[in-house]
Amino acid sequence: MPQLIRIARERGSSAYIGDGTNRWPAIHRLDAAVLFRLAVESAPAGSRLDGVDDEGIPFRDIAGVISRHLDVPVVSIPREEAQSIFGFLGMVAPLDLARSSEGTKELLGWKPVQHGLLADLEQGHYFTT
C-alpha cells in the first residue's frame, strides 16, 4: 500500500486498471505473523498454505480509499499504461489474484482478527508523511 499511496501522491491521482474489478487478496501483518508461527510449529511438511483475510478486494476500491485520503481524483487507466504508472507493480496491478484461506484455517485453526485492508486504510495511518 505505501507504494500505491506514493504513486498517487506523486501523480496527483489514484489509478486502477480498466474497470478495476480485478481483485487483490490482503492480510494484516499481525495476522500474517501468527499464521507464520502456526505454519512453522504445526503445518505438515509440504503443506500449501494461503494466508489471506480479504480474499479479493477490487483494485478500484483500494484506489478509491487512497483517492479520498489524498484528496486526488480516482482514474481508470488502460492496461497498457500500468507499467509506466505503477513501475514494478505494473506487472501485478492488473491481475485478478483472489485467494481463499479456508484450507489453511481448517488445517491450523488460524483465524485472522485484525482489520481488513480497506478498514485499515480508512484509519489513515498509511497516509501520514
N, CA, C and O of each residue as an XYZ file, in Angstrom:
516
protein
N       0.794     -1.190      0.000
C       0.000      0.000      0.000
C       0.846      1.269      0.000
O       0.500      2.238     -0.676
N       1.947      1.278      0.746
C       2.759      2.501      0.710
C       3.196      2.893     -0.702
O       3.249      4.080     -1.022
N       3.507      1.912     -1.547
C       3.919      2.237     -2.918
C       2.756      2.832     -3.713
O       2.945      3.805     -4.443
N       1.569      2.266     -3.583
C       0.405      2.800     -4.292
C       0.087      4.217     -3.825
O      -0.280      5.074     -4.628
N       0.227      4.453     -2.539
C      -0.020      5.793     -1.992
C       1.030      6.775     -2.495
O       0.701      7.899     -2.872
N       2.290      6.354     -2.501
C       3.366      7.226     -3.003
C       3.117      7.592     -4.467
O       3.250      8.752     -4.855
N       2.759      6.602     -5.268
C       2.496      6.848     -6.688
C       1.345      7.829     -6.861
O       1.430      8.752     -7.671
N       0.268      7.634     -6.103
C      -0.891      8.536     -6.198
C      -0.509      9.956     -5.783
O      -0.940     10.925     -6.407
N       0.285     10.075     -4.748
C       0.749     11.396     -4.302
C       1.547     12.086     -5.400
O       1.311     13.250     -5.726
N       2.493     11.347     -5.960
C       3.369     11.923     -6.983
C       2.610     12.282     -8.256
O       2.891     13.312     -8.868
N       1.662     11.458     -8.661
C       0.926     11.678     -9.907
C      -0.259     12.614     -9.748
O      -0.729     13.196    -10.726
N      -0.743     12.763     -8.529
C      -1.911     13.614     -8.309
C      -3.216     12.925     -8.650
O      -4.242     13.584     -8.815
N      -3.188     11.607     -8.758
C      -4.406     10.818     -8.970
C      -4.153      9.387     -8.511
O      -3.018      8.911     -8.494
N      -5.227      8.720     -8.142
C      -5.156      7.327     -7.714
C      -5.748      6.477     -8.828
O      -6.926      6.609     -9.160
N      -4.926      5.603     -9.402
C      -5.329      4.875    -10.605
C      -5.682      3.422    -10.322
O      -5.170      2.796     -9.395
N      -6.577      2.915    -11.158
C      -6.842      1.480    -11.262
C      -6.874      1.147    -12.742
O      -6.969      2.040    -13.584
N      -6.796     -0.120    -13.055
C      -6.683     -0.556    -14.445
C      -8.040     -1.015    -14.968
O      -8.736     -1.796    -14.320
N      -8.408     -0.513    -16.162
C      -9.668     -0.931    -16.797
C     -10.864     -0.587    -15.937
O     -11.018      0.553    -15.498
N     -11.724     -1.591    -15.694
C     -12.906     -1.341    -14.868
C     -12.620     -1.512    -13.383
O     -13.496     -1.268    -12.553
N     -11.405     -1.928    -13.037
C     -10.996     -2.028    -11.639
C     -11.588     -3.189    -10.873
O     -11.505     -3.224     -9.645
N     -12.187     -4.144    -11.574
C     -12.801     -5.274    -10.861
C     -11.810     -6.378    -10.530
O     -12.156     -7.332     -9.834
N     -10.560     -6.257    -11.027
C      -9.557     -7.250    -10.644
C      -9.343     -7.163     -9.137
O      -9.329     -6.077     -8.558
N      -9.179     -8.325     -8.516
C      -9.149     -8.382     -7.050
C      -7.763     -8.726     -6.518
O      -7.018     -9.511     -7.104
N      -7.450     -8.106     -5.387
C      -6.214     -8.394     -4.673
C      -6.558     -8.972     -3.308
O      -7.441     -8.454     -2.625
N      -5.875    -10.033     -2.902
C      -6.052    -10.544     -1.544
C      -5.226     -9.692     -0.576
O      -4.302     -8.987     -0.982
N      -5.574     -9.771      0.692
C      -4.817     -8.995      1.674
C      -4.851     -9.691      3.022
O      -5.762    -10.458      3.331
N      -3.835     -9.402      3.809
C      -3.756     -9.899      5.179
C      -3.007     -8.850      6.001
O      -2.023     -8.274      5.538
N      -3.469     -8.615      7.187
C      -2.774     -7.705      8.103
C      -1.475     -8.370      8.556
O      -1.438     -9.580      8.779
N      -0.429     -7.589      8.688
C       0.873     -8.166      9.035
C       0.862     -8.901     10.372
O       1.608     -9.866     10.539
N       0.040     -8.475     11.324
C      -0.018     -9.184     12.608
C      -0.697    -10.545     12.455
O      -0.281    -11.520     13.081
N      -1.735    -10.614     11.630
C      -2.361    -11.909     11.344
C      -1.387    -12.808     10.584
O      -1.339    -14.016     10.819
N      -0.615    -12.220      9.677
C       0.378    -12.993      8.926
C       1.444    -13.549      9.866
O       1.898    -14.680      9.692
N       1.841    -12.765     10.854
C       2.851    -13.228     11.813
C       2.347    -14.429     12.608
O       3.087    -15.389     12.824
N       1.101    -14.376     13.039
C       0.515    -15.502     13.767
C       0.470    -16.737     12.865
O       0.813    -17.840     13.292
N       0.045    -16.542     11.622
C      -0.013    -17.662     10.687
C       1.377    -18.240     10.447
O       1.536    -19.460     10.412
N       2.361    -17.406     10.285
C       3.721    -17.888     10.059
C       4.180    -18.764     11.228
O       4.762    -19.830     11.028
N       3.911    -18.300     12.445
C       4.285    -19.095     13.628
C       3.571    -20.438     13.626
O       4.195    -21.473     13.857
N       2.252    -20.427     13.364
C       1.494    -21.675     13.317
C       2.011    -22.609     12.229
O       2.076    -23.823     12.422
N       2.379    -22.034     11.080
C       2.896    -22.846      9.979
C       4.199    -23.538     10.376
O       4.377    -24.728     10.117
N       5.097    -22.801     10.997
C       6.382    -23.363     11.407
C       6.183    -24.430     12.475
O       6.838    -25.472     12.443
N       5.287    -24.175     13.414
C       5.098    -25.094     14.532
C       4.219    -26.304     14.204
O       4.423    -27.383     14.762
N       3.233    -26.133     13.294
C       2.202    -27.160     13.182
C       1.896    -27.692     11.788
O       1.305    -28.765     11.666
N       2.274    -26.989     10.750
C       1.884    -27.433      9.405
C       2.682    -28.658      8.983
O       3.900    -28.697      9.154
N       2.003    -29.656      8.434
C       2.734    -30.819      7.913
C       3.667    -30.391      6.776
O       3.354    -29.471      6.021
N       4.799    -31.057      6.665
C       5.758    -30.753      5.604
C       5.059    -30.811      4.251
O       4.259    -31.710      3.993
N       5.366    -29.851      3.397
C       4.796    -29.817      2.062
C       3.406    -29.212      1.974
O       2.805    -29.207      0.899
N       2.883    -28.702      3.081
C       1.544    -28.092      3.073
C       1.532    -26.846      2.213
O       2.502    -26.089      2.177
N       0.427    -26.644      1.524
C       0.225    -25.386      0.808
C      -0.692    -24.534      1.673
O      -1.820    -24.923      1.977
N      -0.197    -23.381      2.059
C      -0.944    -22.501      2.942
C      -1.209    -21.173      2.250
O      -0.285    -20.524      1.758
N      -2.466    -20.776      2.216
C      -2.828    -19.455      1.715
C      -3.216    -18.615      2.916
O      -4.155    -18.944      3.640
N      -2.499    -17.545      3.121
C      -2.760    -16.680      4.263
C      -3.376    -15.373      3.827
O      -2.666    -14.398      3.582
N      -4.696    -15.346      3.728
C      -5.391    -14.113      3.393
C      -6.566    -13.949      4.343
O      -7.121    -14.926      4.844
N      -6.928    -12.717      4.577
C      -8.157    -12.419      5.307
C      -9.163    -11.894      4.295
O     -10.259    -12.437      4.153
N      -8.780    -10.832      3.593
C      -9.608    -10.326      2.491
C      -9.271    -11.179      1.272
O      -8.158    -11.111      0.750
N     -10.231    -11.979      0.820
C      -9.956    -12.912     -0.275
C      -9.787    -12.232     -1.620
O      -9.079    -12.741     -2.489
N     -10.425    -11.097     -1.800
C     -10.280    -10.392     -3.064
C     -10.954     -9.033     -3.020
O     -12.178     -8.935     -3.104
N     -10.162     -8.001     -2.890
C     -10.682     -6.633     -2.847
C     -10.543     -6.039     -4.246
O      -9.442     -6.038     -4.796
N     -11.624     -5.536     -4.836
C     -11.482     -4.905     -6.145
C     -10.458     -3.765     -6.085
O     -10.500     -2.921     -5.191
N      -9.553     -3.762     -7.040
C      -8.498     -2.748     -7.079
C      -9.088     -1.343     -7.131
O      -8.508     -0.399     -6.595
N     -10.229     -1.214     -7.770
C     -10.931      0.077     -7.845
C     -11.270      0.584     -6.439
O     -11.194      1.785     -6.182
N     -11.644     -0.324     -5.527
C     -11.977      0.074     -4.157
C     -10.744      0.557     -3.401
O     -10.812      1.519     -2.637
N      -9.622     -0.115     -3.619
C      -8.368      0.315     -2.991
C      -8.004      1.715     -3.489
O      -7.669      2.596     -2.697
N      -8.073      1.910     -4.808
C      -7.765      3.221     -5.385
C      -8.713      4.290     -4.853
O      -8.306      5.434     -4.649
N      -9.971      3.928     -4.629
C     -10.947      4.882     -4.111
C     -10.613      5.369     -2.711
O     -10.735      6.560     -2.422
N     -10.192      4.461     -1.838
C      -9.807      4.870     -0.479
C      -8.579      5.771     -0.534
O      -8.522      6.789      0.155
N      -7.608      5.401     -1.343
C      -6.406      6.230     -1.485
C      -6.796      7.616     -2.003
O      -6.300      8.630     -1.511
N      -7.674      7.653     -2.985
C      -8.148      8.912     -3.560
C      -8.766      9.816     -2.492
O      -8.446     11.003     -2.423
N      -9.631      9.270     -1.680
C     -10.303     10.067     -0.631
C      -9.308     10.622      0.380
O      -9.389     11.787      0.767
N      -8.378      9.787      0.800
C      -7.434     10.227      1.835
C      -6.425     11.246      1.318
O      -5.956     12.097      2.074
N      -6.095     11.163      0.052
C      -5.141     12.126     -0.519
C      -5.837     13.306     -1.178
O      -5.188     14.266     -1.593
N      -7.157     13.232     -1.272
C      -7.945     14.264     -1.942
C      -7.452     14.475     -3.372
O      -7.201     15.600     -3.806
N      -7.323     13.367     -4.086
C      -6.958     13.381     -5.503
C      -8.024     12.600     -6.262
O      -8.722     11.782     -5.663
N      -8.168     12.831     -7.560
C      -9.160     12.068     -8.316
C      -8.754     10.606     -8.459
O      -7.571     10.268     -8.444
N      -9.751      9.755     -8.596
C      -9.511      8.347     -8.918
C      -9.764      8.197    -10.411
O     -10.770      8.680    -10.929
N      -8.842      7.522    -11.102
C      -8.929      7.425    -12.560
C      -8.700      5.992    -13.018
O      -7.958      5.228    -12.400
N      -9.353      5.657    -14.107
C      -9.125      4.381    -14.781
C      -8.062      4.586    -15.845
O      -8.075      5.583    -16.567
N      -7.146      3.639    -15.935
C      -6.121      3.696    -16.969
C      -6.167      2.402    -17.789
O      -6.594      1.362    -17.287
N      -5.731      2.466    -19.035
C      -5.669      1.228    -19.825
C      -4.548      0.318    -19.320
O      -3.542      0.784    -18.787
N      -4.744     -0.970    -19.498
C      -3.750     -1.963    -19.059
C      -2.356     -1.660    -19.623
O      -1.353     -1.903    -18.952
N      -2.291     -1.138    -20.834
C      -1.003     -0.853    -21.474
C      -0.202      0.220    -20.725
O       1.014      0.308    -20.896
N      -0.860      1.024    -19.909
C      -0.167      2.078    -19.154
C       0.233      1.644    -17.743
O       0.899      2.396    -17.032
N      -0.163      0.450    -17.338
C       0.081      0.007    -15.958
C       1.561      0.053    -15.593
O       1.920      0.540    -14.522
N       2.413     -0.448    -16.468
C       3.846     -0.485    -16.172
C       4.422      0.919    -16.014
O       5.221      1.161    -15.109
N       4.026      1.841    -16.880
C       4.590      3.187    -16.800
C       4.092      3.940    -15.571
O       4.795      4.810    -15.057
N       2.912      3.626    -15.099
C       2.375      4.322    -13.927
C       2.769      3.639    -12.618
O       3.161      4.307    -11.660
N       2.666      2.313    -12.577
C       2.905      1.580    -11.336
C       4.307      1.011    -11.206
O       4.627      0.396    -10.188
N       5.153      1.203    -12.216
C       6.509      0.656    -12.147
C       6.473     -0.853    -12.013
O       5.736     -1.528    -12.731
N       7.275     -1.392    -11.085
C       7.347     -2.845    -10.926
C       5.998     -3.453    -10.542
O       5.755     -4.627    -10.820
N       5.124     -2.678     -9.912
C       3.792     -3.189     -9.570
C       2.894     -3.300    -10.805
O       1.838     -3.931    -10.755
N       3.312     -2.694    -11.900
C       2.531     -2.740    -13.123
C       2.318     -4.141    -13.660
O       1.369     -4.384    -14.405
N       3.200     -5.072    -13.287
C       3.043     -6.460    -13.726
C       1.921     -7.166    -12.979
O       1.268     -8.048    -13.538
N       1.688     -6.793    -11.730
C       0.664     -7.475    -10.933
C      -0.593     -6.637    -10.729
O      -1.653     -7.181    -10.420
N      -0.490     -5.327    -10.897
C      -1.647     -4.458    -10.649
C      -2.885     -4.872    -11.430
O      -3.981     -4.804    -10.873
N      -2.778     -5.298    -12.690
C      -3.988     -5.645    -13.437
C      -4.518     -7.059    -13.169
O      -5.604     -7.404    -13.635
N      -3.782     -7.864    -12.440
C      -4.168     -9.267    -12.275
C      -5.309     -9.450    -11.275
O      -5.439     -8.693    -10.313
N      -6.125    -10.463    -11.522
C      -7.176    -10.862    -10.588
C      -6.584    -11.970     -9.730
O      -6.424    -13.098    -10.196
N      -6.259    -11.660     -8.491
C      -5.485    -12.558     -7.634
C      -6.266    -13.097     -6.441
O      -5.664    -13.449     -5.427
N      -7.571    -13.170     -6.537
C      -8.380    -13.635     -5.407
C      -7.877    -14.995     -4.915
O      -7.538    -15.869     -5.712
N      -7.836    -15.155     -3.616
C      -7.368    -16.387     -2.967
C      -8.304    -16.718     -1.816
O      -9.040    -15.857     -1.334
N      -8.273    -17.945     -1.387
C      -9.035    -18.359     -0.209
C      -8.094    -19.004      0.788
O      -7.166    -19.718      0.409
N      -8.334    -18.752      2.050
C      -7.513    -19.368      3.083
C      -8.322    -20.362      3.921
O      -7.914    -20.719      5.026
N      -9.449    -20.801      3.404
C     -10.279    -21.740      4.166
C      -9.514    -23.006      4.532
O      -9.621    -23.482      5.663
N      -8.747    -23.558      3.601
C      -7.968    -24.763      3.900
C      -6.933    -24.514      4.985
O      -6.720    -25.364      5.851
N      -6.299    -23.369      4.943
C      -5.309    -23.005      5.954
C      -5.965    -22.857      7.319
O      -5.424    -23.314      8.326
N      -7.129    -22.220      7.354
C      -7.848    -22.044      8.617
C      -8.218    -23.394      9.214
O      -8.057    -23.613     10.415
N      -8.719    -24.304      8.367
C      -9.082    -25.645      8.840
C      -7.871    -26.409      9.348
O      -7.910    -27.000     10.428
N      -6.801    -26.399      8.574
C      -5.605    -27.165      8.910
C      -4.956    -26.697     10.207
O      -4.542    -27.517     11.027
N      -4.868    -25.391     10.394
C      -4.101    -24.847     11.520
C      -4.953    -24.211     12.614
O      -4.426    -23.814     13.653
N      -6.261    -24.109     12.393
C      -7.104    -23.437     13.386
C      -6.839    -21.943     13.448
O      -7.086    -21.302     14.469
N      -6.337    -21.396     12.359
C      -5.974    -19.976     12.305
C      -7.202    -19.137     11.996
O      -8.048    -19.520     11.188
N      -7.287    -17.992     12.647
C      -8.394    -17.068     12.386
C      -7.860    -15.644     12.441
O      -7.415    -15.187     13.494
N      -7.900    -14.936     11.305
C      -7.463    -13.540     11.325
C      -8.372    -12.712     12.237
O      -9.587    -12.906     12.262
N      -7.770    -11.795     12.978
C      -8.553    -10.978     13.912
C      -8.363     -9.477     13.702
O      -9.085     -8.674     14.292
N      -7.403     -9.096     12.869
C      -7.128     -7.673     12.653
C      -8.094     -7.084     11.620
O      -8.856     -7.810     10.981
N      -8.048     -5.776     11.472
C      -8.856     -5.084     10.469
C      -8.520     -5.595      9.075
O      -7.376     -5.956      8.800
N      -9.515     -5.626      8.198
C      -9.270     -5.894      6.788
C      -8.558     -4.700      6.168
O      -8.426     -3.649      6.794
N      -8.105     -4.871      4.942
C      -7.296     -3.829      4.296
C      -8.028     -2.503      4.158
O      -7.474     -1.461      4.509
N      -9.256     -2.515      3.658
C      -9.958     -1.236      3.455
C     -10.199     -0.528      4.786
O     -10.023      0.687      4.879
N     -10.596     -1.268      5.807
C     -10.798     -0.658      7.131
C      -9.482     -0.126      7.684
O      -9.449      0.932      8.311
N      -8.397     -0.863      7.450
C      -7.085     -0.422      7.908
C      -6.664      0.853      7.179
O      -6.156      1.784      7.804
N      -6.872      0.900      5.871
C      -6.565      2.114      5.107
C      -7.401      3.297      5.591
O      -6.896      4.415      5.701
N      -8.665      3.054      5.877
C      -9.561      4.141      6.315
C      -9.109      4.768      7.627
O      -9.453      5.917      7.907
N      -8.355      4.048      8.427
C      -7.867      4.616      9.684
C      -6.890      5.771      9.462
O      -6.692      6.603     10.347
N      -6.286      5.815      8.285
C      -5.468      6.962      7.926
C      -3.989      6.884      8.240
O      -3.230      7.728      7.763
N      -3.544      5.914      9.017
C      -2.124      5.885      9.389
C      -1.191      5.650      8.206
O      -0.015      6.006      8.284
N      -1.675      5.066      7.119
C      -0.844      4.893      5.924
C      -0.523      6.221      5.246
O       0.415      6.305      4.453
N      -1.298      7.255      5.555
C      -1.213      8.497      4.814
C      -0.438      9.599      5.535
O      -0.298     10.702      5.007
N       0.060      9.314      6.720
C       0.849     10.316      7.427
C       2.223     10.402      6.772
O       2.812      9.386      6.403
N       2.715     11.603      6.636
C       4.003     11.781      5.939
C       5.117     12.068      6.900
O       6.262     12.243      6.484
